Amino acid sequence: MTNTETLLSVQNLSVAFGRTGEQQSQVVHEVSFDITAGEKLALVGESGSGKSVTAMSILGLHDPSQTNYPTGEIKFQGMNLLKLDDAALRRVRGREIAMIFQEPMTSLNPVYTIGDQLTEPLILHQDISKEQARQRAIELLDRTGIVEPHKRIDAFPHMLSGGQRQRVMIAMALACSPKLLIADEPTTALDVTVQAQIIELLEDIQNEFGMAVLMITHDLNMVRRFAKQVCVMQHGKIVEQATVDQLFAQPQHEYTKRLLDSQPKCLIEQTSAEQRQSWPTVLNTESLRCYFQIKAGFFRRQVGEVRAVDNISLTLRQGETVGIVGESGSGKTTLGMCLLRLQDCEGSIIFNGQDLQQIKSREMRPLRQHFQIVFQDPFSSLSPRMTIEQIIREGLEIHFPEQTAEQHRERILKVLDEVGLEESMLWRYPHEFSGGQRQRIAIARAVVLEPKVIMLDEPTSALDVSVQKQVLELLVDLQRKHNISYLFITHDLAVIRAMAHRIIVMKSGQLVEEGETEPLFTAPQQDYTRLLLQASLYREAQ
């Protein structure tokens, strides 16, 4: 097959959710696109745009009891996949078309070893023995960069890191040398260095095997780096199709322009280090340490230790944002937990001239008003059994018991207005809101207590680019209005460049570099910092 021949042709695809005869919700509207052999095409759009629904329709992965059977045509090598029965579709899945899912931990079976899951499609589709399949599986693990594949093949999914699990998913997809690979948000939950490794791996394998790739993503920088053709989806429709160069240089549709404009840009006021020296110091630490013991044996003797936070010193001034960056396991979140006295540690933590380490845990409660957290996933951090009013009011009842219910309500309405929500939402529950709205609720819950410091732990990583921009702008606006100090923990370098006055870079619990944001980005001093910046898809897109 030559590169000019159409491999997959999707024509007028429409998909609706809901049983036949009941009220249905159409989520994909007459979508059409073609993929030629060896081509890399990206399907781009925000959550709810219909990207994944379209991709899953290709392999017939929707629950037939909940989905109206798709209409239109999905032709693969001339045969209409929508006309195939289950047995015929099973012969296509894995052997002709393979798929990599967004979250490998939920896509891999936790009760089977990696080897069992890798050999299954080989035995099913290639009619080879178990020993031959095992040897082939080891070769695939090695090809995808798994260290010591002959040992890892007998490991269970929970024994691997996120990047290793994603490599296993890629190895499974490659098992039968498919002609088309569908990658659904393959790097969303990974650090920037691991993201770069996975994208490079996909590029190498795509070139080696000559397969076509359909990339599903909302990450425009990844699209710019990886794909050649782009389809932009909004509300279940393709609103623009173009080459990558054309789309980024001259977007035609207003939605595409809005997506491109949502890329993080500097949001804070530019101030020099000298100017900020006059700002009052809110938080100061010296030689902060947090070590976790490793115990083994019948008597649980200590055999080692993990230095999660190793001799860290930092200063946070009033109205300042300090970014904390590093890969997973670098100690970022543990450092934040130590600063807020939610994790035992050694060293001094001075807040407004008072050493928090000298305060007993039970006496910390009055100070909690001044230390608040906004978590990564707002859905899991908001109680599903409480209304929005109850969620925001809870902290007021604890820290401002002298105020009346009417005074509490006035404060709630004021903070709702500040975060862009309406009074009519107070009686609703978290599941009734979008991800961006839930994060605004989480921010309102923190800000209503008038804290001096808020720790933001990956607050936008689960959000689409346009919603991410709205939340970041909201945080900057609240900081200016209330003079709040932020500790901003993230691995997204584009976000931290837009938000932070200063940055500290962590690796293996240690502070490897600290500095003003722009100088650190333009002239990093340490090799590890350079590695992070080079791996950043944001940096390469500039």
C-alpha positions as CSV (number, residue, x, y, z in Angstrom):
1,M,0.0,0.0,0.0
2,T,1.4,3.4,-0.9
3,N,1.2,6.5,1.2
4,T,-1.3,8.1,-1.2
5,E,-3.9,5.3,-0.7
6,T,-6.7,5.9,1.8
7,L,-6.4,3.5,4.8
8,L,-9.4,4.8,6.8
9,S,-12.3,6.8,5.6
10,V,-14.9,8.1,8.0
11,Q,-17.9,9.6,6.3
12,N,-20.9,11.3,7.9
13,L,-20.4,9.6,11.2
14,S,-23.1,10.3,13.7
15,V,-23.4,8.9,17.3
16,A,-26.1,9.3,19.9
17,F,-26.3,8.1,23.5
18,G,-29.4,6.6,24.9
19,R,-31.5,3.5,24.2
20,T,-33.5,3.2,21.1
21,G,-37.0,4.5,21.6
22,E,-35.9,6.8,24.5
23,Q,-34.8,10.4,24.5
24,Q,-31.3,10.4,22.9
25,S,-28.4,12.9,23.1
26,Q,-26.4,13.2,19.8
27,V,-22.7,13.7,20.6
28,V,-21.2,13.2,17.1
29,H,-22.7,15.0,14.1
30,E,-21.8,13.9,10.5
31,V,-18.0,13.7,11.1
32,S,-15.9,13.0,8.0
33,F,-12.1,12.6,7.6
34,D,-9.6,10.3,5.8
35,I,-6.3,8.9,6.9
36,T,-3.8,7.6,4.3
37,A,-1.3,4.8,5.0
38,G,1.6,6.0,7.2
39,E,-0.1,9.4,7.9
40,K,-0.2,11.1,11.3
41,L,-3.6,12.9,11.9
42,A,-4.6,14.6,15.1
43,L,-8.2,15.0,16.3
44,V,-8.2,18.1,18.5
45,G,-10.8,19.6,20.8
46,E,-11.9,20.1,24.4
47,S,-13.6,17.6,26.7
48,G,-17.0,16.8,25.4
49,S,-16.2,17.7,21.8
50,G,-16.7,14.1,20.6
51,K,-13.1,13.1,20.0
52,S,-12.9,9.9,22.0
53,V,-16.5,8.9,21.0
54,T,-15.4,9.1,17.3
55,A,-12.3,7.0,18.0
56,M,-14.2,4.3,19.9
57,S,-16.7,4.1,17.1
58,I,-14.0,3.0,14.7
59,L,-13.4,-0.1,16.8
60,G,-17.1,-0.6,17.9
61,L,-16.2,-0.1,21.5
62,H,-19.4,1.6,22.6
63,D,-21.9,-0.2,24.9
64,P,-24.7,-1.1,22.5
65,S,-27.3,-1.0,25.3
66,Q,-26.4,2.7,26.0
67,T,-25.5,3.9,22.5
68,N,-27.6,4.3,19.4
69,Y,-25.8,2.4,16.6
70,P,-23.6,4.9,14.7
71,T,-24.8,6.0,11.3
72,G,-22.6,6.8,8.3
73,E,-19.6,4.9,7.1
74,I,-16.3,3.9,8.6
75,K,-14.3,2.2,5.8
76,F,-11.0,0.5,6.6
77,Q,-9.2,-0.9,3.6
78,G,-12.5,-0.8,1.7
79,M,-14.7,-2.6,4.3
80,N,-17.3,-0.8,6.3
81,L,-16.6,-1.5,9.9
82,L,-20.1,-0.5,10.9
83,K,-21.5,-3.4,9.0
84,L,-19.2,-6.1,10.7
85,D,-20.5,-8.4,13.3
86,D,-18.7,-8.9,16.7
87,A,-16.6,-11.8,15.5
88,A,-15.4,-9.9,12.4
89,L,-14.6,-6.8,14.5
90,R,-12.6,-8.9,17.0
91,R,-10.4,-10.0,14.1
92,V,-9.7,-6.3,13.2
93,R,-9.1,-5.2,16.8
94,G,-5.4,-5.5,17.7
95,R,-4.4,-7.1,14.4
96,E,-5.3,-4.3,12.0
97,I,-6.2,-1.4,14.2
98,A,-4.8,-1.0,17.7
99,M,-5.6,1.5,20.4
100,I,-3.7,3.2,23.3
101,F,-5.9,4.6,26.0
102,Q,-5.4,7.7,28.2
103,E,-5.0,6.0,31.6
104,P,-2.9,2.8,31.4
105,M,-3.6,1.8,35.0
106,T,-7.3,1.4,34.3
107,S,-6.7,-0.1,30.9
108,L,-4.4,-2.9,32.1
109,N,-5.9,-5.7,34.0
110,P,-4.5,-5.5,37.6
111,V,-4.8,-9.3,38.3
112,Y,-2.7,-10.4,35.3
113,T,1.0,-10.0,34.7
114,I,2.3,-7.8,31.9
115,G,3.4,-10.9,30.1
116,D,-0.1,-12.5,30.2
117,Q,-1.6,-9.4,28.7
118,L,1.0,-9.0,26.0
119,T,0.9,-12.6,24.9
120,E,-2.9,-12.8,24.6
121,P,-3.3,-10.9,21.3
122,L,-0.2,-12.7,19.9
123,I,-1.7,-16.1,20.6
124,L,-5.2,-15.0,19.4
125,H,-4.2,-13.4,16.1
126,Q,-0.9,-15.0,15.1
127,D,-1.4,-18.6,16.0
128,I,1.9,-19.1,17.8
129,S,2.9,-21.1,20.9
130,K,3.0,-19.6,24.4
131,E,6.8,-19.7,24.4
132,Q,7.0,-18.0,21.0
133,A,4.5,-15.3,22.2
134,R,6.5,-14.8,25.4
135,Q,9.8,-14.3,23.5
136,R,8.0,-11.8,21.1
137,A,6.5,-10.0,24.1
138,I,10.0,-9.6,25.6
139,E,11.3,-8.2,22.3
140,L,8.4,-5.7,22.2
141,L,9.0,-4.5,25.8
142,D,12.7,-4.0,24.9
143,R,11.7,-2.1,21.7
144,T,9.5,0.3,23.7
145,G,12.3,1.0,26.2
146,I,11.4,-1.1,29.2
147,V,14.6,-1.8,31.2
148,E,15.3,-5.5,31.9
149,P,12.2,-6.7,29.9
150,H,12.9,-10.4,30.8
151,K,12.2,-9.5,34.4
152,R,9.4,-6.9,33.9
153,I,7.3,-9.3,31.8
154,D,6.3,-11.1,35.0
155,A,5.4,-7.9,36.9
156,F,1.9,-6.7,37.6
157,P,0.7,-3.2,36.4
158,H,0.9,-1.7,39.9
159,M,4.6,-2.5,40.1
160,L,5.4,-0.2,37.2
161,S,5.6,3.6,36.9
162,G,3.1,5.6,34.8
163,G,5.6,5.9,32.0
164,Q,6.4,2.2,32.1
165,R,2.7,1.3,32.0
166,Q,2.2,3.5,29.0
167,R,5.1,1.8,27.3
168,V,3.5,-1.5,28.0
169,M,0.3,-0.3,26.4
170,I,2.3,0.7,23.3
171,A,4.0,-2.7,23.2
172,M,0.5,-4.3,23.4
173,A,-0.7,-2.1,20.5
174,L,2.3,-3.1,18.4
175,A,2.1,-6.8,19.1
176,C,0.4,-7.7,15.8
177,S,2.0,-4.9,13.7
178,P,-1.3,-3.0,13.0
179,K,-1.8,-0.7,10.1
180,L,-3.5,2.0,12.2
181,L,-2.8,3.0,15.7
182,I,-5.3,5.1,17.7
183,A,-3.7,7.0,20.6
184,D,-6.2,8.6,22.9
185,E,-4.5,11.2,25.1
186,P,-1.5,9.0,25.5
187,T,0.6,11.4,27.6
188,T,-2.0,13.4,29.7
189,A,-1.0,12.1,33.1
190,L,2.8,12.0,32.5
191,D,5.6,14.3,33.4
192,V,7.2,16.5,30.7
193,T,10.3,14.3,30.4
194,V,8.2,11.1,30.1
195,Q,5.8,12.8,27.7
196,A,8.7,13.7,25.4
197,Q,10.0,10.1,25.6
198,I,6.6,8.6,24.7
199,I,6.2,11.0,21.8
200,E,9.7,10.2,20.5
201,L,8.9,6.5,20.9
202,L,5.7,6.8,18.9
203,E,7.5,8.7,16.2
204,D,10.3,6.1,15.9
205,I,7.8,3.2,15.9
206,Q,5.5,4.9,13.4
207,N,8.5,5.4,11.0
208,E,9.8,1.9,11.6
209,F,6.5,0.1,11.1
210,G,5.0,2.6,8.6
211,M,1.7,2.6,10.3
212,A,-0.8,5.4,10.4
213,V,-1.5,7.2,13.7
214,L,-4.8,8.9,14.8
215,M,-3.9,11.0,17.8
216,I,-6.7,12.2,20.1
217,T,-5.6,15.1,22.2
218,H,-6.4,18.6,23.5
219,D,-2.7,19.4,23.8
220,L,-1.9,21.7,20.9
221,N,1.8,21.7,21.5
222,M,1.8,17.9,21.1
223,V,-0.1,18.3,17.8
224,R,2.4,20.8,16.6
225,R,5.2,18.4,17.3
226,F,3.8,15.1,16.2
227,A,1.0,15.4,13.6
228,K,0.9,16.4,9.9
229,Q,-2.8,16.8,9.5
230,V,-5.3,18.2,12.1
231,C,-9.1,18.0,12.5
232,V,-10.6,20.4,15.1
233,M,-13.8,19.3,16.8
234,Q,-16.3,21.3,18.7
235,H,-19.7,20.1,19.9
236,G,-19.4,16.9,18.0
237,K,-18.6,18.5,14.7
238,I,-15.4,19.0,12.8
239,V,-15.1,22.8,12.4
240,E,-11.7,22.9,10.6
241,Q,-9.3,20.6,8.8
242,A,-5.8,21.6,7.7
243,T,-2.2,20.8,7.8
244,V,-0.4,21.5,11.1
245,D,1.6,24.4,9.5
246,Q,-1.6,26.0,8.0
247,L,-3.6,25.6,11.2
248,F,-1.0,27.2,13.4
249,A,-0.1,30.0,10.9
250,Q,-3.6,30.9,9.7
251,P,-6.5,29.3,11.6
252,Q,-9.8,30.0,9.9
253,H,-12.5,29.1,12.4
254,E,-13.1,31.3,15.5
255,Y,-13.1,28.2,17.8
256,T,-9.6,27.2,16.5
257,K,-8.4,30.8,17.0
258,R,-9.7,30.7,20.6
259,L,-8.0,27.4,21.3
260,L,-4.7,28.7,20.0
261,D,-5.1,31.9,22.0
262,S,-5.7,29.9,25.1
263,Q,-2.0,28.8,25.3
264,P,-0.6,30.2,28.6
265,K,1.0,33.6,28.4
266,C,2.5,35.7,31.1
267,L,-0.4,36.7,33.4
268,I,1.3,38.3,36.4
269,E,2.7,41.8,36.6
270,Q,6.4,41.9,35.9
271,T,8.3,42.8,39.0
272,S,12.0,42.6,39.7
273,A,13.6,40.7,42.6
274,E,14.7,44.0,44.1
275,Q,11.1,45.3,44.1
276,R,9.8,42.3,45.8
277,Q,12.4,42.5,48.6
278,S,10.2,45.2,50.1
279,W,7.2,42.9,50.2
280,P,6.6,41.4,53.7
281,T,7.7,37.8,54.2
282,V,4.8,35.5,54.9
283,L,6.6,32.1,55.0
284,N,10.2,31.2,55.5
285,T,11.8,27.8,56.0
286,E,15.3,26.6,56.9
287,S,16.8,23.1,56.3
288,L,13.4,21.4,56.0
289,R,13.7,17.6,55.9
290,C,11.2,14.8,55.6
291,Y,12.6,11.3,55.5
292,F,10.5,8.1,55.2
293,Q,11.9,4.9,56.7
294,I,12.1,1.7,54.6
295,K,11.4,-1.3,56.8
296,A,11.7,-5.0,56.0
297,G,11.8,-8.4,57.7
298,F,9.7,-10.0,60.4
299,F,10.7,-7.5,63.0
300,R,10.2,-4.6,60.6
301,R,13.8,-3.2,61.0
302,Q,14.8,-0.1,59.1
303,V,16.9,-1.0,56.1
304,G,17.0,2.4,54.4
305,E,15.2,5.7,54.0
306,V,13.6,7.8,51.3
307,R,14.6,11.4,51.5
308,A,11.4,13.0,50.1
309,V,12.4,16.5,51.2
310,D,16.1,17.0,51.8
311,N,17.4,20.2,53.4
312,I,15.1,22.7,51.6
313,S,15.1,26.4,52.4
314,L,12.7,28.9,50.8
315,T,11.0,32.2,51.3
316,L,7.5,33.2,50.2
317,R,6.5,36.9,50.3
318,Q,3.1,38.5,50.5
319,G,1.3,38.6,47.1
320,E,4.1,36.5,45.5
321,T,3.8,33.2,43.6
322,V,6.6,30.7,44.0
323,G,6.5,27.8,41.5
324,I,7.7,24.3,42.5
325,V,8.5,22.1,39.5
326,G,10.0,18.7,39.0
327,E,9.0,15.2,37.9
328,S,6.7,12.8,39.8
329,G,8.5,11.6,42.9
330,S,10.7,14.7,43.2
331,G,9.1,15.7,46.5
332,K,7.0,18.7,45.3
333,T,3.8,17.7,47.0
334,T,5.5,16.4,50.1
335,L,7.3,19.8,50.5
336,G,3.9,21.5,50.3
337,M,2.4,19.2,52.9
338,C,5.3,19.9,55.2
339,L,4.9,23.6,54.8
340,L,1.3,23.4,55.8
341,R,2.1,21.0,58.7
342,L,0.1,18.2,57.2
343,Q,3.2,16.0,57.1
344,D,5.8,15.5,59.9
345,C,9.2,17.0,59.2
346,E,12.3,18.6,60.7
347,G,13.6,22.1,60.3
348,S,12.0,25.5,60.9
349,I,8.8,26.8,59.3
350,I,8.3,30.5,60.2
351,F,4.9,32.0,59.4
352,N,4.5,35.7,60.3
353,G,7.4,35.4,62.7
354,Q,6.0,32.3,64.5
355,D,7.7,28.9,64.2
356,L,5.0,26.4,63.4
357,Q,7.2,23.5,64.4
358,Q,6.9,24.7,68.0
359,I,3.1,24.5,67.9
360,K,1.3,21.2,68.8
361,S,-0.9,19.7,66.1
362,R,-4.1,20.2,68.0
363,E,-3.2,23.9,68.3
364,M,-2.7,24.4,64.6
365,R,-6.4,24.5,63.9
366,P,-6.9,28.3,64.2
367,L,-4.0,28.8,61.8
368,R,-5.5,26.6,59.2
369,Q,-7.6,29.6,58.1
370,H,-4.4,31.2,56.7
371,F,-3.2,28.0,54.9
372,Q,-5.5,26.6,52.2
373,I,-5.2,24.1,49.4
374,V,-6.6,23.7,45.9
375,F,-6.2,20.2,44.7
376,Q,-5.5,18.7,41.3
377,D,-8.9,16.9,40.9
378,P,-11.8,19.0,42.1
379,F,-14.3,16.2,41.7
380,S,-12.6,14.0,44.3
381,S,-11.8,16.9,46.7
382,L,-15.5,18.1,46.9
383,S,-17.9,16.1,48.9
384,P,-20.6,14.6,46.6
385,R,-23.1,14.6,49.5
386,M,-22.9,18.4,50.1
387,T,-24.4,21.2,48.2
388,I,-22.1,24.0,47.0
389,E,-23.3,26.3,49.8
390,Q,-22.6,23.7,52.4
391,I,-19.1,23.1,51.0
392,I,-18.2,26.8,51.0
393,R,-19.9,27.4,54.4
394,E,-18.2,24.6,56.2
395,G,-14.9,26.5,56.7
396,L,-16.7,29.6,57.8
397,E,-18.5,27.8,60.5
398,I,-15.2,26.4,61.8
399,H,-13.1,29.5,61.6
400,F,-15.7,32.3,62.1
401,P,-18.2,30.8,64.6
402,E,-18.9,34.3,66.0
403,Q,-20.5,35.4,62.7
404,T,-24.2,34.9,62.0
405,A,-25.6,32.6,59.3
406,E,-26.6,35.8,57.4
407,Q,-23.0,37.1,57.5
408,H,-21.7,33.7,56.3
409,R,-24.2,33.8,53.4
410,E,-23.0,37.4,52.5
411,R,-19.4,36.2,52.3
412,I,-20.4,33.1,50.3
413,L,-22.3,35.2,47.7
414,K,-19.4,37.7,47.5
415,V,-16.8,34.9,46.8
416,L,-19.2,33.2,44.3
417,D,-19.3,36.5,42.3
418,E,-15.5,36.8,42.5
419,V,-15.0,33.3,41.0
420,G,-17.6,33.8,38.3
421,L,-20.4,31.6,39.6
422,E,-24.1,32.4,40.2
423,E,-26.2,32.4,43.3
424,S,-28.6,29.9,41.7
425,M,-25.8,27.3,41.8
426,L,-25.7,27.1,45.6
427,W,-28.3,24.4,45.9
428,R,-26.6,22.1,43.3
429,Y,-24.1,19.3,43.9
430,P,-20.6,18.9,42.5
431,H,-21.5,16.2,39.9
432,E,-23.8,18.8,38.3
433,F,-20.9,21.0,37.2
434,S,-18.1,20.9,34.6
435,G,-14.5,20.4,35.6
436,G,-13.8,24.1,35.3
437,Q,-16.8,25.1,37.4
438,R,-15.8,22.5,40.1
439,Q,-12.3,24.0,40.3
440,R,-13.9,27.5,40.7
441,I,-15.9,26.1,43.6
442,A,-12.7,24.6,45.2
443,I,-11.0,28.0,44.8
444,A,-14.1,29.8,46.3
445,R,-13.9,27.4,49.3
446,A,-10.3,28.4,49.9
447,V,-10.6,32.2,49.2
448,V,-13.7,32.7,51.4
449,L,-11.6,32.2,54.5
450,E,-9.3,35.1,53.5
451,P,-6.1,33.0,53.7
452,K,-2.6,34.4,53.5
453,V,-1.2,31.4,51.6
454,I,-2.8,29.0,49.2
455,M,-1.0,25.9,47.9
456,L,-2.1,25.1,44.4
457,D,-1.3,21.4,43.6
458,E,-1.6,20.9,39.9
459,P,-4.8,22.9,39.8
460,T,-5.2,23.0,36.1
461,S,-3.7,19.7,34.8
462,A,-7.1,18.1,34.4
463,L,-8.6,21.0,32.5
464,D,-8.9,21.9,28.8
465,V,-6.7,24.7,27.5
466,S,-9.4,27.3,27.3
467,V,-10.8,26.4,30.8
468,Q,-7.2,26.3,32.1
469,K,-6.7,29.9,30.9
470,Q,-9.9,31.1,32.6
471,V,-8.8,29.5,36.0
472,L,-5.3,30.9,35.8
473,E,-6.7,34.4,35.1
474,L,-9.1,34.0,38.0
475,L,-6.2,33.0,40.3
476,V,-4.2,36.1,39.3
477,D,-7.2,38.4,39.7
478,L,-7.8,37.0,43.2
479,Q,-4.2,37.4,44.1
480,R,-4.2,41.0,43.1
481,K,-7.5,41.7,44.9
482,H,-6.6,39.9,48.2
483,N,-2.8,40.0,48.2
484,I,-2.6,36.2,48.6
485,S,0.6,34.3,48.3
486,Y,0.7,31.1,46.1
487,L,2.8,28.0,46.3
488,F,2.1,26.7,42.8
489,I,3.1,23.0,42.3
490,T,3.1,21.7,38.8
491,H,5.0,19.9,36.1
492,D,3.5,22.1,33.3
493,L,6.3,24.5,32.5
494,A,4.0,26.7,30.3
495,V,1.7,27.3,33.2
496,I,4.4,28.0,35.7
497,R,6.1,30.5,33.3
498,A,2.8,32.4,33.0
499,M,2.1,32.4,36.8
500,A,5.2,32.4,38.9
501,H,7.5,35.2,40.0
502,R,10.1,32.7,41.2
503,I,10.7,29.0,40.6
504,I,12.4,26.3,42.6
505,V,13.3,23.1,40.7
506,M,13.3,19.8,42.7
507,K,14.8,16.5,42.0
508,S,14.9,13.5,44.4
509,G,13.8,15.6,47.3
510,Q,16.6,18.3,46.8
511,L,16.4,21.8,45.5
512,V,18.7,21.8,42.4
513,E,18.0,25.3,41.2
514,E,16.2,28.4,42.2
515,G,15.7,31.8,40.5
516,E,13.5,34.4,38.8
517,T,11.2,32.8,36.3
518,E,12.4,34.4,33.0
519,P,16.2,34.1,33.7
520,L,15.6,30.5,34.7
521,F,13.8,29.7,31.5
522,T,16.2,31.5,29.2
523,A,19.5,30.6,30.9
524,P,19.1,27.6,33.3
525,Q,22.3,26.8,35.3
526,Q,21.8,23.1,36.1
527,D,21.7,20.1,33.7
528,Y,18.5,18.8,35.2
529,T,16.7,22.1,34.6
530,R,17.9,22.1,31.0
531,L,16.6,18.5,30.7
532,L,13.1,19.6,31.9
533,L,13.0,22.5,29.6
534,Q,14.2,20.5,26.6
535,A,11.6,17.9,27.3
536,S,8.8,20.4,27.5
537,L,6.6,20.3,24.5
538,Y,5.9,24.0,25.3
539,R,9.6,24.9,24.9
540,E,9.8,23.1,21.6
541,A,6.7,24.7,20.2
542,Q,8.1,28.2,20.6
